[in-house]
């Protein structure tokens, strides 16, 4: 089907924003406005994070790092995310642009920093899409084996050809749904997110009920010390747990990426992001406390840190906690969580590419939306193809490479979140003395969030140098996670230099101007 080029003139402004003149340079892109309300936006944010998937894959690893202080570390990981969310909210009020971090950092720090910030978001999203597709495939075959009672069917996930083929099918389906627009995305997400949250609530309630019973001998009585981050054994253990915790919250900013398609684009996405994060931190804390009371955080039996089950906690606890019949629902919930997130994670990557192309920081062919579905059609399809190619290549090369790529994800997340937080402080620097509210929400809180994430970024970079980090593989004596993480960032530098030759106007600051005054937002 044909697509239309909607690249506007420099004077065009985003829906919902009234400019004081046209010098701001923010452009509309032809997306389907008013497609999503507050609840739909919050659901999309929760879906992208994939809480049930994050819990089953991270509970055990976090318990292994910090023991019973896991709830405290979940709270500690929530704090920088909350502080950065204030930066997103304030920037979105004056620039509700689907390029989010890219657009805002260009406005604050100029084209090159903004381009690299956008690259960090893009590469992080592609890595997550690949991982989600792999997890969804694993649970698809695991669930099929449970339903049919056939170990041969469950074992198909171990067949590399069958596994890759299933991944490609799931990616194709998710791409097709995303291609049909935000309305189709929203309807499916209500069902998938509702299912996983209900099943997670049932699991948590049943875990609380069975805690302390004779069949769970490794359980531990609740203590308020579990919420004390200073009780963690060492700083190294705390930062390792914090890195895992930050990953568990990644994706809430999808609410902001869909801002140009949201009712009340200046304020609704920020509110939806806050709702998403409150639901997430509540779910994580309740599940972590219930699980520790039930089986403890040790490495014996059903203990969360048992290396035989720590990478997939719910697979081990589903039957003992919920019984054979209801236990299958937990498998369904994990599959639904990964599948839902796989579909919504296309939103930020496609819309960031669209925004970058609209401002001439990417090839012009990506600055197009589908005339009927009002989505960045080519960007969505390319993101799907790129995900499939990336996952297939990594899987065929080495399982270790794929694992280490996922470990490098935390570096990308801290990179572009921290830049966005600092962009807020710098962009509003002239307004920080206007009122106490401006000083706190536009300055102090975003700055603290940016500094925290910068600290995690630096510590993660240091730890990655050790070959023992991740899969344990190395390249010339340097940890392969370090090589992959830094290599992906350097690849962004190379691509940026190529685009600078092809699109000099953007990099001269002639398209999206730097550091112009804030806009007045129509409420």
Long-range contacts (C-beta under 8 A, 24 or more apart in sequence): 1-370, 1-371, 1-372, 1-377, 2-371, 3-368, 3-369, 3-370, 3-371, 3-377, 3-378, 4-30, 4-368, 4-369, 4-371, 5-364, 5-367, 5-368, 6-30, 6-367, 6-368, 6-369, 7-357, 7-358, 7-364, 7-367, 8-358, 10-511, 14-95, 14-96, 14-97, 14-260, 14-265, 15-96, 15-260, 15-265, 16-96, 16-264, 16-265, 16-266, 16-521, 16-522, 17-94, 17-95, 17-96, 17-265, 17-266, 17-519, 17-521, 17-522, 18-519, 18-520, 18-521, 18-522, 19-519, 19-520, 20-517, 20-519, 20-520, 23-513, 23-516, 24-95, 24-513, 24-516, 24-517, 24-519, 25-359, 25-511, 25-512, 25-513, 25-516, 26-95, 26-97, 26-103, 26-512, 26-519, 27-358, 27-359, 28-260, 29-98, 29-260, 29-354, 29-355, 29-358, 29-367, 29-369, 29-376, 30-369, 30-374, 31-98, 31-260, 31-261, 31-351, 31-354, 31-369, 31-374, 31-375, 31-376, 32-181, 32-182, 32-183, 32-261, 32-373, 32-374, 32-375, 33-260, 33-261, 33-265, 34-261, 34-262, 34-263, 35-181, 35-182, 35-183, 35-186, 35-261, 35-262, 35-374, 36-182, 36-186, 36-258, 36-261, 36-262, 36-263, 37-262, 37-263, 37-268, 38-263, 38-264, 38-268, 38-271, 38-272, 38-275, 40-186, 40-189, 40-190, 41-255, 41-258, 41-262, 41-268, 41-269, 41-272, 42-255, 42-272, 42-273, 42-275, 42-276, 42-279, 43-186, 43-189, 43-190, 43-193, 44-185, 44-186, 44-189, 44-254, 44-255, 44-258, 44-272, 44-344, 44-347, 45-251, 45-252, 45-253, 45-254, 45-255, 45-272, 45-273, 45-275, 45-276, 46-193, 46-197, 46-252, 46-276, 46-279, 46-280, 47-189, 47-192, 47-193, 47-340, 47-341, 47-343, 47-344, 48-251, 48-252, 48-254, 48-341, 48-344, 48-345, 48-347, 48-348, 49-248, 49-249, 49-250, 49-251, 49-252, 49-276, 49-280, 49-341, 50-132, 50-251, 50-337, 50-338, 50-340, 50-341, 51-196, 51-197, 51-200, 51-248, 51-279, 51-280, 51-283, 51-284, 51-337, 52-196, 52-199, 52-200, 52-314, 52-333, 52-334, 52-336, 52-337, 53-132, 53-135, 53-334, 53-337, 53-338, 53-341, 54-247, 54-248, 54-284, 54-337, 55-200, 55-248, 55-283, 55-284, 55-287, 55-313, 55-314, 56-312, 56-313, 56-314, 56-315, 56-334, 57-135, 57-311, 57-312, 57-313, 58-244, 58-245, 58-247, 58-248, 59-287, 59-288, 59-291, 59-304, 59-310, 59-313, 60-304, 60-305, 60-306, 60-309, 60-310, 60-311, 60-312, 60-313, 61-244, 61-310, 61-311, 62-241, 62-244, 62-245, 63-292, 63-297, 63-303, 63-304, 63-305, 63-310, 64-297, 64-299, 64-304, 64-305, 64-307, 64-310, 65-237, 65-240, 65-241, 65-244, 66-232, 66-233, 66-237, 66-238, 66-240, 66-241, 67-232, 67-233, 67-297, 67-305, 68-220, 68-223, 68-225, 68-226, 68-292, 68-296, 68-297, 69-225, 69-226, 69-228, 69-229, 69-231, 69-232, 69-241, 70-226, 70-241, 70-288, 70-292, 70-297, 70-304, 71-226, 71-227, 71-285, 71-288, 71-289, 71-292, 72-226, 72-227, 72-228, 72-229, 72-231, 72-232, 73-229, 73-232, 73-238, 73-241, 73-242, 73-244, 73-245, 74-245, 74-248, 74-281, 74-284, 74-285, 74-288, 75-227, 75-229, 75-281, 75-285, 76-229, 76-238, 76-242, 76-245, 77-242, 77-244, 77-245, 77-246, 77-248, 77-249, 78-245, 78-249, 78-277, 78-280, 78-281, 78-284, 79-449, 79-452, 80-246, 80-417, 80-448, 80-449, 80-452, 80-453, 80-456, 81-246, 81-249, 81-252, 81-277, 81-417, 81-449, 82-277, 82-449, 83-421, 83-445, 83-446, 83-448, 83-449, 83-450, 83-452, 84-417, 84-418, 84-420, 84-421, 84-446, 84-449, 84-450, 84-453, 85-252, 85-253, 85-270, 85-273, 85-274, 85-277, 86-424, 86-441, 86-445, 86-446, 86-449, 87-420, 87-421, 87-423, 87-424, 87-425, 87-445, 87-446, 87-449, 87-450, 88-253, 88-256, 88-270, 88-273, 88-420, 88-424, 89-270, 89-271, 89-273, 89-274, 89-441, 90-424, 90-428, 90-441, 90-442, 90-446, 91-420, 91-423, 91-424, 91-427, 92-256, 92-259, 92-265, 92-266, 92-269, 92-270, 93-266, 93-267, 93-270, 93-521, 94-266, 94-518, 94-519, 94-521, 95-519, 96-259, 96-260, 96-265, 96-266, 96-269, 97-259, 97-260, 97-355, 98-257, 98-258, 98-259, 98-260, 98-261, 98-351, 98-352, 98-354, 98-355, 99-351, 99-352, 99-354, 99-355, 99-356, 99-358, 99-359, 100-253, 100-256, 100-257, 100-259, 100-348, 100-352, 100-355, 100-420, 101-253, 101-352, 101-416, 101-417, 101-419, 101-420, 101-423, 102-352, 102-355, 102-356, 102-361, 103-355, 103-359, 103-512, 104-420, 104-423, 104-424, 104-427, 105-419, 105-420, 105-423, 106-359, 106-512, 106-514, 107-423, 107-427, 107-512, 107-513, 107-514, 107-515, 107-516, 108-422, 108-423, 108-424, 108-426, 108-427, 108-514, 108-515, 109-419, 109-423, 109-426, 109-514, 110-509, 110-514, 111-361, 111-506, 111-507, 111-508, 111-509, 111-512, 111-514, 112-496, 112-507, 113-419, 114-361, 114-512, 115-356, 115-361, 115-492, 115-496, 115-499, 115-507, 116-419, 116-489, 116-492, 116-493, 116-496, 117-415, 117-416, 117-419, 117-420, 117-423, 118-352, 118-355, 118-356, 118-361, 118-416, 119-489, 119-492, 119-495, 119-496, 120-412, 120-415, 120-416, 120-419, 120-489, 120-492, 121-348, 121-349, 121-352, 121-412, 121-416, 122-349, 122-352, 122-353, 123-412, 123-488, 123-491, 123-492, 124-250, 124-409, 124-412, 124-413, 124-416, 125-345, 125-348, 125-349, 125-352, 125-383, 126-349, 126-383, 126-386, 126-387, 126-390, 127-390, 127-405, 127-406, 127-408, 127-409, 127-412, 128-250, 128-251, 128-341, 128-345, 128-409, 129-171, 129-342, 129-345, 129-346, 129-349, 129-383, 129-387, 130-387, 130-390, 130-391, 130-394, 130-402, 130-405, 131-406, 131-409, 132-338, 132-339, 132-341, 132-342, 132-345, 133-167, 133-170, 133-171, 133-174, 133-342, 133-387, 133-388, 133-391, 134-163, 134-167, 134-391, 134-395, 134-402, 135-334, 135-338, 136-167, 136-170, 136-335, 136-338, 136-339, 136-342, 137-163, 137-166, 137-167, 137-170, 138-163, 139-331, 139-334, 139-335, 139-338, 140-166, 140-170, 140-335, 141-166, 142-315, 142-331, 143-328, 143-331, 143-332, 143-335, 146-328, 146-331, 147-328, 160-395, 160-396, 163-395, 164-391, 164-392, 164-395, 164-396, 167-388, 167-391, 167-392, 168-388, 168-392, 170-339, 170-342, 171-342, 171-384, 171-387, 171-388, 171-391, 172-384, 172-388, 174-339, 174-342, 174-343, 174-346, 174-384, 175-346, 175-380, 175-381, 175-383, 175-384, 177-343, 178-343, 178-344, 178-346, 178-347, 178-350, 178-375, 178-380, 178-384, 179-370, 179-373, 179-375, 179-377, 179-380, 179-381, 180-373, 180-375, 181-370, 181-373, 181-374, 181-375, 182-258, 182-261, 182-347, 182-374, 182-375, 185-343, 185-344, 185-347, 188-340, 188-343, 189-340, 189-343, 189-344, 192-336, 192-337, 192-339, 192-340, 193-340, 195-332, 195-333, 195-336, 196-333, 196-334, 196-336, 196-337, 196-340, 197-279, 197-283, 199-329, 199-330, 199-332, 199-333, 200-283, 200-287, 200-333, 202-322, 202-326, 202-329, 203-287, 203-290, 203-314, 203-317, 203-318, 203-321, 203-322, 203-330, 204-286, 204-287, 204-290, 206-321, 206-322, 207-287, 207-290, 207-291, 207-293, 207-294, 207-317, 207-321, 208-290, 208-293, 208-294, 210-294, 210-321, 211-290, 211-293, 211-294, 212-293, 215-320, 216-294, 216-295, 216-302, 216-320, 217-301, 218-295, 218-296, 218-298, 218-300, 218-301, 218-302, 218-303, 219-293, 219-294, 219-295, 219-296, 220-292, 220-293, 220-296, 220-297, 221-293, 222-289, 222-292, 222-293, 226-289, 226-292, 239-456, 239-459, 239-460, 239-463, 240-463, 242-456, 243-410, 243-456, 243-459, 243-460, 246-410, 246-413, 246-414, 246-453, 246-456, 247-409, 247-410, 247-413, 248-280, 248-284, 249-277, 249-280, 249-281, 250-409, 250-413, 251-341, 251-345, 252-276, 252-277, 252-280, 253-348, 254-344, 254-345, 254-347, 254-348, 257-347, 257-348, 257-351, 257-352, 258-347, 258-351, 260-351, 261-374, 266-521, 266-522, 266-523, 267-521, 267-523, 291-317, 294-321, 346-380, 346-383, 346-384, 349-379, 349-383, 350-375, 350-376, 350-379, 350-380, 350-383, 351-376, 351-379, 353-379, 353-382, 353-383, 354-379, 359-506, 359-511, 359-512, 360-503, 360-505, 360-506, 360-511, 361-499, 361-503, 361-506, 361-511, 362-499, 363-502, 399-471, 400-470, 400-471, 400-472, 400-473, 400-480, 401-473, 401-480, 401-484, 403-470, 403-471, 404-470, 404-471, 404-473, 404-480, 404-481, 404-484, 405-484, 407-464, 407-469, 407-470, 407-471, 407-481, 408-464, 408-481, 408-484, 408-485, 408-488, 410-456, 410-460, 411-457, 411-460, 411-461, 411-464, 411-485, 411-489, 412-485, 412-488, 412-489, 414-453, 414-454, 414-456, 414-457, 414-460, 415-457, 415-489, 417-449, 417-450, 417-453, 418-449, 418-450, 418-453, 418-454, 418-457, 419-450, 420-450, 421-446, 421-447, 421-449, 421-450, 421-453, 422-446, 422-447, 422-450, 425-450, 426-515, 427-515, 427-518, 428-518, 431-518, 461-485, 461-486
